[in-house]
Amino acid sequence: MEEMDIDDDNTFPNELVETCVHEAAEQVLQDAMWDEAKVPHWINEICEKTMKGLMELKRPYKYVVTCMLMQKGA
């Protein structure tokens, strides 16, 4: 049987996607203190930055980005 060649350009870039998400969240929340009034803005900003990073990958995929922030109890 012949081995199938996998085209690296068409494999899903798991690590790159994860990096985009982490970088976006860190940029938005790095110095933030929890403020309920700012949460909707943070969510929008994280989603926009993540989507921008994903589009810059120029991969043949469609992405859906969602974000949920929860305050951690002490």
Predicted model as a PDB file, atoms N, CA, C, CB and O in Angstrom, pLDDT in the B-factor column:
MODEL        1                                                                  
ATOM      1  N   MET A   1       0.824  -1.180   0.000  1.00 44.00           N  
ATOM      2  CA  MET A   1       0.000   0.000   0.000  1.00 44.00           C  
ATOM      3  C   MET A   1       0.869   1.245   0.000  1.00 44.00           C  
ATOM      4  CB  MET A   1      -0.938  -0.003   1.196  1.00 44.00           C  
ATOM      5  O   MET A   1       1.912   1.291   0.652  1.00 44.00           O  
ATOM      6  N   GLU A   2       0.433   2.241  -0.730  1.00 45.00           N  
ATOM      7  CA  GLU A   2       1.187   3.486  -0.786  1.00 45.00           C  
ATOM      8  C   GLU A   2       0.888   4.331   0.441  1.00 45.00           C  
ATOM      9  CB  GLU A   2       0.859   4.267  -2.070  1.00 45.00           C  
ATOM     10  O   GLU A   2      -0.238   4.375   0.937  1.00 45.00           O  
ATOM     11  N   GLU A   3       1.923   4.994   0.910  1.00 47.00           N  
ATOM     12  CA  GLU A   3       1.713   5.921   2.026  1.00 47.00           C  
ATOM     13  C   GLU A   3       1.120   7.206   1.483  1.00 47.00           C  
ATOM     14  CB  GLU A   3       3.043   6.206   2.790  1.00 47.00           C  
ATOM     15  O   GLU A   3       1.521   7.698   0.428  1.00 47.00           O  
ATOM     16  N   MET A   4       0.168   7.734   2.212  1.00 48.00           N  
ATOM     17  CA  MET A   4      -0.449   8.984   1.789  1.00 48.00           C  
ATOM     18  C   MET A   4       0.422  10.149   2.233  1.00 48.00           C  
ATOM     19  CB  MET A   4      -1.882   9.121   2.362  1.00 48.00           C  
ATOM     20  O   MET A   4       0.830  10.223   3.392  1.00 48.00           O  
ATOM     21  N   ASP A   5       0.702  11.049   1.315  1.00 47.00           N  
ATOM     22  CA  ASP A   5       1.447  12.255   1.649  1.00 47.00           C  
ATOM     23  C   ASP A   5       0.482  13.274   2.217  1.00 47.00           C  
ATOM     24  CB  ASP A   5       2.191  12.823   0.410  1.00 47.00           C  
ATOM     25  O   ASP A   5      -0.549  13.570   1.612  1.00 47.00           O  
ATOM     26  N   ILE A   6       0.807  13.797   3.350  1.00 48.00           N  
ATOM     27  CA  ILE A   6      -0.031  14.813   3.976  1.00 48.00           C  
ATOM     28  C   ILE A   6       0.530  16.175   3.626  1.00 48.00           C  
ATOM     29  CB  ILE A   6      -0.106  14.621   5.518  1.00 48.00           C  
ATOM     30  O   ILE A   6       1.698  16.465   3.888  1.00 48.00           O  
ATOM     31  N   ASP A   7      -0.304  17.006   3.035  1.00 50.00           N  
ATOM     32  CA  ASP A   7       0.095  18.358   2.659  1.00 50.00           C  
ATOM     33  C   ASP A   7       0.010  19.250   3.892  1.00 50.00           C  
ATOM     34  CB  ASP A   7      -0.800  18.913   1.503  1.00 50.00           C  
ATOM     35  O   ASP A   7      -1.082  19.498   4.404  1.00 50.00           O  
ATOM     36  N   ASP A   8       1.147  19.728   4.370  1.00 57.00           N  
ATOM     37  CA  ASP A   8       1.189  20.542   5.588  1.00 57.00           C  
ATOM     38  C   ASP A   8       0.351  21.808   5.493  1.00 57.00           C  
ATOM     39  CB  ASP A   8       2.609  20.912   5.904  1.00 57.00           C  
ATOM     40  O   ASP A   8      -0.104  22.321   6.515  1.00 57.00           O  
ATOM     41  N   ASP A   9       0.137  22.323   4.283  1.00 64.00           N  
ATOM     42  CA  ASP A   9      -0.636  23.549   4.135  1.00 64.00           C  
ATOM     43  C   ASP A   9      -2.120  23.330   4.403  1.00 64.00           C  
ATOM     44  CB  ASP A   9      -0.445  24.115   2.749  1.00 64.00           C  
ATOM     45  O   ASP A   9      -2.840  24.288   4.688  1.00 64.00           O  
ATOM     46  N   ASN A  10      -2.591  22.086   4.317  1.00 70.00           N  
ATOM     47  CA  ASN A  10      -4.013  21.819   4.493  1.00 70.00           C  
ATOM     48  C   ASN A  10      -4.347  21.142   5.816  1.00 70.00           C  
ATOM     49  CB  ASN A  10      -4.504  20.970   3.368  1.00 70.00           C  
ATOM     50  O   ASN A  10      -5.520  20.885   6.087  1.00 70.00           O  
ATOM     51  N   THR A  11      -3.356  20.847   6.644  1.00 82.00           N  
ATOM     52  CA  THR A  11      -3.651  20.265   7.947  1.00 82.00           C  
ATOM     53  C   THR A  11      -4.066  21.385   8.900  1.00 82.00           C  
ATOM     54  CB  THR A  11      -2.421  19.480   8.506  1.00 82.00           C  
ATOM     55  O   THR A  11      -3.584  22.513   8.798  1.00 82.00           O  
ATOM     56  N   PHE A  12      -4.947  21.062   9.807  1.00 85.00           N  
ATOM     57  CA  PHE A  12      -5.441  22.085  10.726  1.00 85.00           C  
ATOM     58  C   PHE A  12      -4.321  22.512  11.672  1.00 85.00           C  
ATOM     59  CB  PHE A  12      -6.662  21.562  11.527  1.00 85.00           C  
ATOM     60  O   PHE A  12      -3.700  21.668  12.318  1.00 85.00           O  
ATOM     61  N   PRO A  13      -4.060  23.820  11.757  1.00 87.00           N  
ATOM     62  CA  PRO A  13      -2.940  24.339  12.553  1.00 87.00           C  
ATOM     63  C   PRO A  13      -3.272  24.496  14.033  1.00 87.00           C  
ATOM     64  CB  PRO A  13      -2.498  25.668  12.001  1.00 87.00           C  
ATOM     65  O   PRO A  13      -3.385  25.620  14.522  1.00 87.00           O  
ATOM     66  N   ASN A  14      -3.428  23.395  14.747  1.00 89.00           N  
ATOM     67  CA  ASN A  14      -3.834  23.441  16.157  1.00 89.00           C  
ATOM     68  C   ASN A  14      -2.980  24.378  16.999  1.00 89.00           C  
ATOM     69  CB  ASN A  14      -3.778  22.060  16.747  1.00 89.00           C  
ATOM     70  O   ASN A  14      -3.503  25.221  17.728  1.00 89.00           O  
ATOM     71  N   GLU A  15      -1.668  24.226  16.894  1.00 93.00           N  
ATOM     72  CA  GLU A  15      -0.762  25.028  17.725  1.00 93.00           C  
ATOM     73  C   GLU A  15      -0.862  26.503  17.392  1.00 93.00           C  
ATOM     74  CB  GLU A  15       0.676  24.559  17.553  1.00 93.00           C  
ATOM     75  O   GLU A  15      -0.819  27.344  18.289  1.00 93.00           O  
ATOM     76  N   LEU A  16      -0.995  26.832  16.108  1.00 92.00           N  
ATOM     77  CA  LEU A  16      -1.093  28.234  15.704  1.00 92.00           C  
ATOM     78  C   LEU A  16      -2.394  28.860  16.189  1.00 92.00           C  
ATOM     79  CB  LEU A  16      -0.989  28.357  14.186  1.00 92.00           C  
ATOM     80  O   LEU A  16      -2.414  30.018  16.608  1.00 92.00           O  
ATOM     81  N   VAL A  17      -3.468  28.103  16.133  1.00 94.00           N  
ATOM     82  CA  VAL A  17      -4.756  28.599  16.609  1.00 94.00           C  
ATOM     83  C   VAL A  17      -4.694  28.843  18.112  1.00 94.00           C  
ATOM     84  CB  VAL A  17      -5.888  27.604  16.267  1.00 94.00           C  
ATOM     85  O   VAL A  17      -5.145  29.879  18.600  1.00 94.00           O  
ATOM     86  N   GLU A  18      -4.138  27.889  18.833  1.00 95.00           N  
ATOM     87  CA  GLU A  18      -4.011  28.036  20.280  1.00 95.00           C  
ATOM     88  C   GLU A  18      -3.175  29.265  20.628  1.00 95.00           C  
ATOM     89  CB  GLU A  18      -3.385  26.778  20.894  1.00 95.00           C  
ATOM     90  O   GLU A  18      -3.501  29.993  21.566  1.00 95.00           O  
ATOM     91  N   THR A  19      -2.111  29.495  19.885  1.00 95.00           N  
ATOM     92  CA  THR A  19      -1.263  30.661  20.105  1.00 95.00           C  
ATOM     93  C   THR A  19      -2.035  31.953  19.861  1.00 95.00           C  
ATOM     94  CB  THR A  19      -0.032  30.605  19.200  1.00 95.00           C  
ATOM     95  O   THR A  19      -1.907  32.903  20.632  1.00 95.00           O  
ATOM     96  N   CYS A  20      -2.830  31.998  18.802  1.00 95.00           N  
ATOM     97  CA  CYS A  20      -3.638  33.188  18.506  1.00 95.00           C  
ATOM     98  C   CYS A  20      -4.583  33.511  19.657  1.00 95.00           C  
ATOM     99  CB  CYS A  20      -4.441  32.983  17.213  1.00 95.00           C  
ATOM    100  O   CYS A  20      -4.724  34.668  20.051  1.00 95.00           O  
ATOM    101  N   VAL A  21      -5.223  32.484  20.187  1.00 96.00           N  
ATOM    102  CA  VAL A  21      -6.183  32.680  21.276  1.00 96.00           C  
ATOM    103  C   VAL A  21      -5.479  33.167  22.541  1.00 96.00           C  
ATOM    104  CB  VAL A  21      -6.945  31.373  21.564  1.00 96.00           C  
ATOM    105  O   VAL A  21      -5.932  34.120  23.176  1.00 96.00           O  
ATOM    106  N   HIS A  22      -4.383  32.523  22.906  1.00 97.00           N  
ATOM    107  CA  HIS A  22      -3.652  32.906  24.117  1.00 97.00           C  
ATOM    108  C   HIS A  22      -3.097  34.324  24.007  1.00 97.00           C  
ATOM    109  CB  HIS A  22      -2.512  31.917  24.385  1.00 97.00           C  
ATOM    110  O   HIS A  22      -3.185  35.099  24.960  1.00 97.00           O  
ATOM    111  N   GLU A  23      -2.529  34.669  22.856  1.00 97.00           N  
ATOM    112  CA  GLU A  23      -1.976  36.011  22.681  1.00 97.00           C  
ATOM    113  C   GLU A  23      -3.061  37.073  22.779  1.00 97.00           C  
ATOM    114  CB  GLU A  23      -1.260  36.120  21.339  1.00 97.00           C  
ATOM    115  O   GLU A  23      -2.856  38.111  23.407  1.00 97.00           O  
ATOM    116  N   ALA A  24      -4.204  36.826  22.170  1.00 97.00           N  
ATOM    117  CA  ALA A  24      -5.302  37.798  22.220  1.00 97.00           C  
ATOM    118  C   ALA A  24      -5.779  38.001  23.653  1.00 97.00           C  
ATOM    119  CB  ALA A  24      -6.472  37.337  21.333  1.00 97.00           C  
ATOM    120  O   ALA A  24      -5.961  39.136  24.094  1.00 97.00           O  
ATOM    121  N   ALA A  25      -5.981  36.916  24.371  1.00 97.00           N  
ATOM    122  CA  ALA A  25      -6.453  37.021  25.753  1.00 97.00           C  
ATOM    123  C   ALA A  25      -5.426  37.724  26.639  1.00 97.00           C  
ATOM    124  CB  ALA A  25      -6.764  35.630  26.316  1.00 97.00           C  
ATOM    125  O   ALA A  25      -5.790  38.552  27.474  1.00 97.00           O  
ATOM    126  N   GLU A  26      -4.159  37.400  26.460  1.00 97.00           N  
ATOM    127  CA  GLU A  26      -3.116  38.034  27.268  1.00 97.00           C  
ATOM    128  C   GLU A  26      -3.003  39.523  26.965  1.00 97.00           C  
ATOM    129  CB  GLU A  26      -1.773  37.351  27.027  1.00 97.00           C  
ATOM    130  O   GLU A  26      -2.813  40.324  27.880  1.00 97.00           O  
ATOM    131  N   GLN A  27      -3.115  39.904  25.694  1.00 96.00           N  
ATOM    132  CA  GLN A  27      -3.037  41.318  25.334  1.00 96.00           C  
ATOM    133  C   GLN A  27      -4.159  42.118  25.991  1.00 96.00           C  
ATOM    134  CB  GLN A  27      -3.094  41.484  23.813  1.00 96.00           C  
ATOM    135  O   GLN A  27      -3.938  43.221  26.491  1.00 96.00           O  
ATOM    136  N   VAL A  28      -5.351  41.557  25.983  1.00 97.00           N  
ATOM    137  CA  VAL A  28      -6.516  42.281  26.508  1.00 97.00           C  
ATOM    138  C   VAL A  28      -6.540  42.281  28.033  1.00 97.00           C  
ATOM    139  CB  VAL A  28      -7.810  41.663  25.970  1.00 97.00           C  
ATOM    140  O   VAL A  28      -6.891  43.289  28.646  1.00 97.00           O  
ATOM    141  N   LEU A  29      -6.173  41.165  28.648  1.00 96.00           N  
ATOM    142  CA  LEU A  29      -6.375  41.014  30.094  1.00 96.00           C  
ATOM    143  C   LEU A  29      -5.113  41.115  30.940  1.00 96.00           C  
ATOM    144  CB  LEU A  29      -7.012  39.709  30.358  1.00 96.00           C  
ATOM    145  O   LEU A  29      -5.183  40.917  32.153  1.00 96.00           O  
ATOM    146  N   GLN A  30      -3.974  41.414  30.352  1.00 95.00           N  
ATOM    147  CA  GLN A  30      -2.709  41.346  31.087  1.00 95.00           C  
ATOM    148  C   GLN A  30      -2.685  42.156  32.376  1.00 95.00           C  
ATOM    149  CB  GLN A  30      -1.605  41.809  30.208  1.00 95.00           C  
ATOM    150  O   GLN A  30      -2.188  41.663  33.388  1.00 95.00           O  
ATOM    151  N   ASP A  31      -3.198  43.367  32.378  1.00 93.00           N  
ATOM    152  CA  ASP A  31      -3.164  44.197  33.586  1.00 93.00           C  
ATOM    153  C   ASP A  31      -4.560  44.500  34.122  1.00 93.00           C  
ATOM    154  CB  ASP A  31      -2.436  45.498  33.301  1.00 93.00           C  
ATOM    155  O   ASP A  31      -4.728  45.388  34.958  1.00 93.00           O  
ATOM    156  N   ALA A  32      -5.548  43.771  33.648  1.00 93.00           N  
ATOM    157  CA  ALA A  32      -6.939  44.086  34.001  1.00 93.00           C  
ATOM    158  C   ALA A  32      -7.308  43.538  35.372  1.00 93.00           C  
ATOM    159  CB  ALA A  32      -7.893  43.526  32.949  1.00 93.00           C  
ATOM    160  O   ALA A  32      -6.938  42.425  35.747  1.00 93.00           O  
ATOM    161  N   MET A  33      -8.036  44.343  36.089  1.00 94.00           N  
ATOM    162  CA  MET A  33      -8.667  43.906  37.333  1.00 94.00           C  
ATOM    163  C   MET A  33     -10.134  43.690  36.997  1.00 94.00           C  
ATOM    164  CB  MET A  33      -8.474  44.962  38.516  1.00 94.00           C  
ATOM    165  O   MET A  33     -10.686  44.411  36.166  1.00 94.00           O  
ATOM    166  N   TRP A  34     -10.776  42.707  37.628  1.00 93.00           N  
ATOM    167  CA  TRP A  34     -12.151  42.363  37.282  1.00 93.00           C  
ATOM    168  C   TRP A  34     -13.075  43.556  37.464  1.00 93.00           C  
ATOM    169  CB  TRP A  34     -12.637  41.190  38.128  1.00 93.00           C  
ATOM    170  O   TRP A  34     -13.148  44.152  38.538  1.00 93.00           O  
ATOM    171  N   ASP A  35     -13.775  43.889  36.394  1.00 94.00           N  
ATOM    172  CA  ASP A  35     -14.755  44.974  36.409  1.00 94.00           C  
ATOM    173  C   ASP A  35     -15.920  44.532  35.529  1.00 94.00           C  
ATOM    174  CB  ASP A  35     -14.130  46.342  35.903  1.00 94.00           C  
ATOM    175  O   ASP A  35     -15.807  44.486  34.304  1.00 94.00           O  
ATOM    176  N   GLU A  36     -17.024  44.214  36.162  1.00 94.00           N  
ATOM    177  CA  GLU A  36     -18.186  43.667  35.449  1.00 94.00           C  
ATOM    178  C   GLU A  36     -18.594  44.541  34.269  1.00 94.00           C  
ATOM    179  CB  GLU A  36     -19.364  43.513  36.403  1.00 94.00           C  
ATOM    180  O   GLU A  36     -19.035  44.027  33.241  1.00 94.00           O  
ATOM    181  N   ALA A  37     -18.451  45.851  34.408  1.00 96.00           N  
ATOM    182  CA  ALA A  37     -18.844  46.765  33.338  1.00 96.00           C  
ATOM    183  C   ALA A  37     -17.931  46.647  32.114  1.00 96.00           C  
ATOM    184  CB  ALA A  37     -18.835  48.198  33.851  1.00 96.00           C  
ATOM    185  O   ALA A  37     -18.354  46.952  30.999  1.00 96.00           O  
ATOM    186  N   LYS A  38     -16.690  46.210  32.310  1.00 96.00           N  
ATOM    187  CA  LYS A  38     -15.735  46.102  31.201  1.00 96.00           C  
ATOM    188  C   LYS A  38     -15.749  44.739  30.511  1.00 96.00           C  
ATOM    189  CB  LYS A  38     -14.347  46.385  31.705  1.00 96.00           C  
ATOM    190  O   LYS A  38     -15.166  44.585  29.438  1.00 96.00           O  
ATOM    191  N   VAL A  39     -16.401  43.762  31.109  1.00 96.00           N  
ATOM    192  CA  VAL A  39     -16.388  42.391  30.569  1.00 96.00           C  
ATOM    193  C   VAL A  39     -16.888  42.321  29.124  1.00 96.00           C  
ATOM    194  CB  VAL A  39     -17.242  41.482  31.444  1.00 96.00           C  
ATOM    195  O   VAL A  39     -16.229  41.680  28.306  1.00 96.00           O  
ATOM    196  N   PRO A  40     -18.010  42.941  28.764  1.00 97.00           N  
ATOM    197  CA  PRO A  40     -18.451  42.867  27.363  1.00 97.00           C  
ATOM    198  C   PRO A  40     -17.415  43.432  26.380  1.00 97.00           C  
ATOM    199  CB  PRO A  40     -19.766  43.619  27.199  1.00 97.00           C  
ATOM    200  O   PRO A  40     -17.226  42.892  25.290  1.00 97.00           O  
ATOM    201  N   HIS A  41     -16.756  44.505  26.773  1.00 97.00           N  
ATOM    202  CA  HIS A  41     -15.710  45.089  25.924  1.00 97.00           C  
ATOM    203  C   HIS A  41     -14.529  44.126  25.785  1.00 97.00           C  
ATOM    204  CB  HIS A  41     -15.230  46.440  26.506  1.00 97.00           C  
ATOM    205  O   HIS A  41     -14.004  43.940  24.688  1.00 97.00           O  
ATOM    206  N   TRP A  42     -14.117  43.521  26.890  1.00 97.00           N  
ATOM    207  CA  TRP A  42     -13.001  42.567  26.843  1.00 97.00           C  
ATOM    208  C   TRP A  42     -13.332  41.383  25.942  1.00 97.00           C  
ATOM    209  CB  TRP A  42     -12.658  42.071  28.258  1.00 97.00           C  
ATOM    210  O   TRP A  42     -12.494  40.939  25.157  1.00 97.00           O  
ATOM    211  N   ILE A  43     -14.556  40.877  26.060  1.00 98.00           N  
ATOM    212  CA  ILE A  43     -14.968  39.741  25.239  1.00 98.00           C  
ATOM    213  C   ILE A  43     -14.903  40.105  23.756  1.00 98.00           C  
ATOM    214  CB  ILE A  43     -16.394  39.287  25.618  1.00 98.00           C  
ATOM    215  O   ILE A  43     -14.361  39.348  22.950  1.00 98.00           O  
ATOM    216  N   ASN A  44     -15.451  41.254  23.404  1.00 98.00           N  
ATOM    217  CA  ASN A  44     -15.411  41.690  22.001  1.00 98.00           C  
ATOM    218  C   ASN A  44     -13.982  41.853  21.507  1.00 98.00           C  
ATOM    219  CB  ASN A  44     -16.170  43.007  21.832  1.00 98.00           C  
ATOM    220  O   ASN A  44     -13.650  41.431  20.399  1.00 98.00           O  
ATOM    221  N   GLU A  45     -13.145  42.458  22.320  1.00 97.00           N  
ATOM    222  CA  GLU A  45     -11.762  42.693  21.925  1.00 97.00           C  
ATOM    223  C   GLU A  45     -10.989  41.380  21.751  1.00 97.00           C  
ATOM    224  CB  GLU A  45     -11.068  43.574  22.958  1.00 97.00           C  
ATOM    225  O   GLU A  45     -10.220  41.233  20.801  1.00 97.00           O  
ATOM    226  N   ILE A  46     -11.192  40.437  22.659  1.00 98.00           N  
ATOM    227  CA  ILE A  46     -10.527  39.129  22.552  1.00 98.00           C  
ATOM    228  C   ILE A  46     -10.981  38.418  21.279  1.00 98.00           C  
ATOM    229  CB  ILE A  46     -10.832  38.249  23.801  1.00 98.00           C  
ATOM    230  O   ILE A  46     -10.156  37.867  20.550  1.00 98.00           O  
ATOM    231  N   CYS A  47     -12.277  38.427  21.010  1.00 98.00           N  
ATOM    232  CA  CYS A  47     -12.794  37.780  19.804  1.00 98.00           C  
ATOM    233  C   CYS A  47     -12.246  38.425  18.535  1.00 98.00           C  
ATOM    234  CB  CYS A  47     -14.317  37.832  19.793  1.00 98.00           C  
ATOM    235  O   CYS A  47     -11.852  37.725  17.602  1.00 98.00           O  
ATOM    236  N   GLU A  48     -12.218  39.754  18.499  1.00 97.00           N  
ATOM    237  CA  GLU A  48     -11.711  40.457  17.319  1.00 97.00           C  
ATOM    238  C   GLU A  48     -10.228  40.187  17.097  1.00 97.00           C  
ATOM    239  CB  GLU A  48     -11.949  41.958  17.456  1.00 97.00           C  
ATOM    240  O   GLU A  48      -9.814  39.915  15.970  1.00 97.00           O  
ATOM    241  N   LYS A  49      -9.427  40.256  18.151  1.00 97.00           N  
ATOM    242  CA  LYS A  49      -7.997  40.004  18.025  1.00 97.00           C  
ATOM    243  C   LYS A  49      -7.724  38.548  17.626  1.00 97.00           C  
ATOM    244  CB  LYS A  49      -7.283  40.336  19.341  1.00 97.00           C  
ATOM    245  O   LYS A  49      -6.830  38.275  16.825  1.00 97.00           O  
ATOM    246  N   THR A  50      -8.492  37.628  18.185  1.00 97.00           N  
ATOM    247  CA  THR A  50      -8.334  36.220  17.827  1.00 97.00           C  
ATOM    248  C   THR A  50      -8.675  36.008  16.359  1.00 97.00           C  
ATOM    249  CB  THR A  50      -9.220  35.328  18.718  1.00 97.00           C  
ATOM    250  O   THR A  50      -7.928  35.345  15.639  1.00 97.00           O  
ATOM    251  N   MET A  51      -9.786  36.559  15.913  1.00 97.00           N  
ATOM    252  CA  MET A  51     -10.193  36.398  14.520  1.00 97.00           C  
ATOM    253  C   MET A  51      -9.175  37.022  13.577  1.00 97.00           C  
ATOM    254  CB  MET A  51     -11.570  37.018  14.292  1.00 97.00           C  
ATOM    255  O   MET A  51      -8.873  36.456  12.526  1.00 97.00           O  
ATOM    256  N   LYS A  52      -8.651  38.171  13.939  1.00 96.00           N  
ATOM    257  CA  LYS A  52      -7.628  38.813  13.106  1.00 96.00           C  
ATOM    258  C   LYS A  52      -6.393  37.915  12.992  1.00 96.00           C  
ATOM    259  CB  LYS A  52      -7.236  40.195  13.692  1.00 96.00           C  
ATOM    260  O   LYS A  52      -5.849  37.736  11.902  1.00 96.00           O  
ATOM    261  N   GLY A  53      -5.958  37.354  14.116  1.00 96.00           N  
ATOM    262  CA  GLY A  53      -4.812  36.457  14.100  1.00 96.00           C  
ATOM    263  C   GLY A  53      -5.064  35.213  13.266  1.00 96.00           C  
ATOM    264  O   GLY A  53      -4.173  34.750  12.554  1.00 96.00           O  
ATOM    265  N   LEU A  54      -6.271  34.668  13.349  1.00 95.00           N  
ATOM    266  CA  LEU A  54      -6.608  33.484  12.557  1.00 95.00           C  
ATOM    267  C   LEU A  54      -6.639  33.798  11.065  1.00 95.00           C  
ATOM    268  CB  LEU A  54      -7.958  32.921  12.996  1.00 95.00           C  
ATOM    269  O   LEU A  54      -6.184  32.995  10.251  1.00 95.00           O  
ATOM    270  N   MET A  55      -7.170  34.953  10.707  1.00 95.00           N  
ATOM    271  CA  MET A  55      -7.224  35.326   9.297  1.00 95.00           C  
ATOM    272  C   MET A  55      -5.815  35.547   8.729  1.00 95.00           C  
ATOM    273  CB  MET A  55      -8.075  36.595   9.116  1.00 95.00           C  
ATOM    274  O   MET A  55      -5.572  35.297   7.549  1.00 95.00           O  
ATOM    275  N   GLU A  56      -4.898  36.014   9.570  1.00 94.00           N  
ATOM    276  CA  GLU A  56      -3.520  36.223   9.132  1.00 94.00           C  
ATOM    277  C   GLU A  56      -2.796  34.906   8.843  1.00 94.00           C  
ATOM    278  CB  GLU A  56      -2.757  37.008  10.185  1.00 94.00           C  
ATOM    279  O   GLU A  56      -1.764  34.905   8.173  1.00 94.00           O  
ATOM    280  N   LEU A  57      -3.322  33.793   9.339  1.00 91.00           N  
ATOM    281  CA  LEU A  57      -2.734  32.484   9.045  1.00 91.00           C  
ATOM    282  C   LEU A  57      -2.928  32.102   7.579  1.00 91.00           C  
ATOM    283  CB  LEU A  57      -3.347  31.412   9.950  1.00 91.00           C  
ATOM    284  O   LEU A  57      -2.192  31.274   7.041  1.00 91.00           O  
ATOM    285  N   LYS A  58      -3.930  32.716   6.938  1.00 91.00           N  
ATOM    286  CA  LYS A  58      -4.240  32.471   5.532  1.00 91.00           C  
ATOM    287  C   LYS A  58      -4.406  30.980   5.233  1.00 91.00           C  
ATOM    288  CB  LYS A  58      -3.147  33.057   4.649  1.00 91.00           C  
ATOM    289  O   LYS A  58      -3.836  30.454   4.277  1.00 91.00           O  
ATOM    290  N   ARG A  59      -5.187  30.323   6.060  1.00 90.00           N  
ATOM    291  CA  ARG A  59      -5.496  28.902   5.869  1.00 90.00           C  
ATOM    292  C   ARG A  59      -6.891  28.767   5.265  1.00 90.00           C  
ATOM    293  CB  ARG A  59      -5.403  28.121   7.219  1.00 90.00           C  
ATOM    294  O   ARG A  59      -7.719  29.662   5.433  1.00 90.00           O  
ATOM    295  N   PRO A  60      -7.166  27.676   4.569  1.00 90.00           N  
ATOM    296  CA  PRO A  60      -8.471  27.520   3.901  1.00 90.00           C  
ATOM    297  C   PRO A  60      -9.574  27.048   4.853  1.00 90.00           C  
ATOM    298  CB  PRO A  60      -8.345  26.533   2.748  1.00 90.00           C  
ATOM    299  O   PRO A  60     -10.242  26.048   4.587  1.00 90.00           O  
ATOM    300  N   TYR A  61      -9.758  27.759   5.946  1.00 90.00           N  
ATOM    301  CA  TYR A  61     -10.758  27.386   6.932  1.00 90.00           C  
ATOM    302  C   TYR A  61     -11.656  28.566   7.254  1.00 90.00           C  
ATOM    303  CB  TYR A  61     -10.091  26.865   8.201  1.00 90.00           C  
ATOM    304  O   TYR A  61     -11.279  29.721   7.057  1.00 90.00           O  
ATOM    305  N   LYS A  62     -12.833  28.269   7.746  1.00 92.00           N  
ATOM    306  CA  LYS A  62     -13.728  29.282   8.294  1.00 92.00           C  
ATOM    307  C   LYS A  62     -13.684  29.099   9.799  1.00 92.00           C  
ATOM    308  CB  LYS A  62     -15.208  29.158   7.724  1.00 92.00           C  
ATOM    309  O   LYS A  62     -13.696  27.971  10.291  1.00 92.00           O  
ATOM    310  N   TYR A  63     -13.632  30.184  10.519  1.00 93.00           N  
ATOM    311  CA  TYR A  63     -13.513  30.122  11.969  1.00 93.00           C  
ATOM    312  C   TYR A  63     -14.720  30.758  12.638  1.00 93.00           C  
ATOM    313  CB  TYR A  63     -12.231  30.809  12.431  1.00 93.00           C  
ATOM    314  O   TYR A  63     -15.303  31.709  12.118  1.00 93.00           O  
ATOM    315  N   VAL A  64     -15.081  30.232  13.778  1.00 95.00           N  
ATOM    316  CA  VAL A  64     -16.092  30.830  14.644  1.00 95.00           C  
ATOM    317  C   VAL A  64     -15.419  31.007  15.999  1.00 95.00           C  
ATOM    318  CB  VAL A  64     -17.413  29.936  14.742  1.00 95.00           C  
ATOM    319  O   VAL A  64     -14.898  30.049  16.571  1.00 95.00           O  
ATOM    320  N   VAL A  65     -15.431  32.218  16.504  1.00 96.00           N  
ATOM    321  CA  VAL A  65     -14.769  32.517  17.768  1.00 96.00           C  
ATOM    322  C   VAL A  65     -15.815  32.923  18.793  1.00 96.00           C  
ATOM    323  CB  VAL A  65     -13.707  33.633  17.593  1.00 96.00           C  
ATOM    324  O   VAL A  65     -16.641  33.798  18.536  1.00 96.00           O  
ATOM    325  N   THR A  66     -15.777  32.290  19.944  1.00 96.00           N  
ATOM    326  CA  THR A  66     -16.625  32.685  21.062  1.00 96.00           C  
ATOM    327  C   THR A  66     -15.739  32.844  22.292  1.00 96.00           C  
ATOM    328  CB  THR A  66     -17.766  31.640  21.314  1.00 96.00           C  
ATOM    329  O   THR A  66     -14.659  32.258  22.372  1.00 96.00           O  
ATOM    330  N   CYS A  67     -16.195  33.621  23.225  1.00 96.00           N  
ATOM    331  CA  CYS A  67     -15.410  33.880  24.424  1.00 96.00           C  
ATOM    332  C   CYS A  67     -16.351  33.999  25.610  1.00 96.00           C  
ATOM    333  CB  CYS A  67     -14.550  35.164  24.267  1.00 96.00           C  
ATOM    334  O   CYS A  67     -17.444  34.556  25.503  1.00 96.00           O  
ATOM    335  N   MET A  68     -15.911  33.466  26.738  1.00 96.00           N  
ATOM    336  CA  MET A  68     -16.675  33.588  27.976  1.00 96.00           C  
ATOM    337  C   MET A  68     -15.683  33.874  29.091  1.00 96.00           C  
ATOM    338  CB  MET A  68     -17.520  32.291  28.273  1.00 96.00           C  
ATOM    339  O   MET A  68     -14.698  33.152  29.245  1.00 96.00           O  
ATOM    340  N   LEU A  69     -15.929  34.898  29.853  1.00 95.00           N  
ATOM    341  CA  LEU A  69     -15.066  35.241  30.977  1.00 95.00           C  
ATOM    342  C   LEU A  69     -15.828  35.003  32.272  1.00 95.00           C  
ATOM    343  CB  LEU A  69     -14.579  36.715  30.883  1.00 95.00           C  
ATOM    344  O   LEU A  69     -17.000  35.360  32.394  1.00 95.00           O  
ATOM    345  N   MET A  70     -15.151  34.399  33.229  1.00 93.00           N  
ATOM    346  CA  MET A  70     -15.751  34.175  34.540  1.00 93.00           C  
ATOM    347  C   MET A  70     -14.784  34.646  35.602  1.00 93.00           C  
ATOM    348  CB  MET A  70     -16.116  32.684  34.749  1.00 93.00           C  
ATOM    349  O   MET A  70     -13.575  34.445  35.492  1.00 93.00           O  
ATOM    350  N   GLN A  71     -15.322  35.270  36.623  1.00 90.00           N  
ATOM    351  CA  GLN A  71     -14.512  35.722  37.743  1.00 90.00           C  
ATOM    352  C   GLN A  71     -14.196  34.513  38.627  1.00 90.00           C  
ATOM    353  CB  GLN A  71     -15.245  36.842  38.554  1.00 90.00           C  
ATOM    354  O   GLN A  71     -15.086  33.744  38.988  1.00 90.00           O  
ATOM    355  N   LYS A  72     -12.944  34.362  38.960  1.00 85.00           N  
ATOM    356  CA  LYS A  72     -12.514  33.267  39.809  1.00 85.00           C  
ATOM    357  C   LYS A  72     -12.672  33.676  41.267  1.00 85.00           C  
ATOM    358  CB  LYS A  72     -11.053  32.868  39.502  1.00 85.00           C  
ATOM    359  O   LYS A  72     -12.247  34.760  41.665  1.00 85.00           O  
ATOM    360  N   GLY A  73     -13.274  32.818  42.048  1.00 79.00           N  
ATOM    361  CA  GLY A  73     -13.451  33.108  43.468  1.00 79.00           C  
ATOM    362  C   GLY A  73     -12.156  32.935  44.241  1.00 79.00           C  
ATOM    363  O   GLY A  73     -11.309  32.124  43.867  1.00 79.00           O  
ATOM    364  N   ALA A  74     -12.001  33.682  45.300  1.00 64.00           N  
ATOM    365  CA  ALA A  74     -10.757  33.621  46.093  1.00 64.00           C  
ATOM    366  C   ALA A  74     -10.732  32.444  47.011  1.00 64.00           C  
ATOM    367  CB  ALA A  74     -10.576  34.876  46.900  1.00 64.00           C  
ATOM    368  O   ALA A  74      -9.761  32.252  47.742  1.00 64.00           O  
TER     369      ALA A  74                                                      
ENDMDL                                                                          
END                                                                             
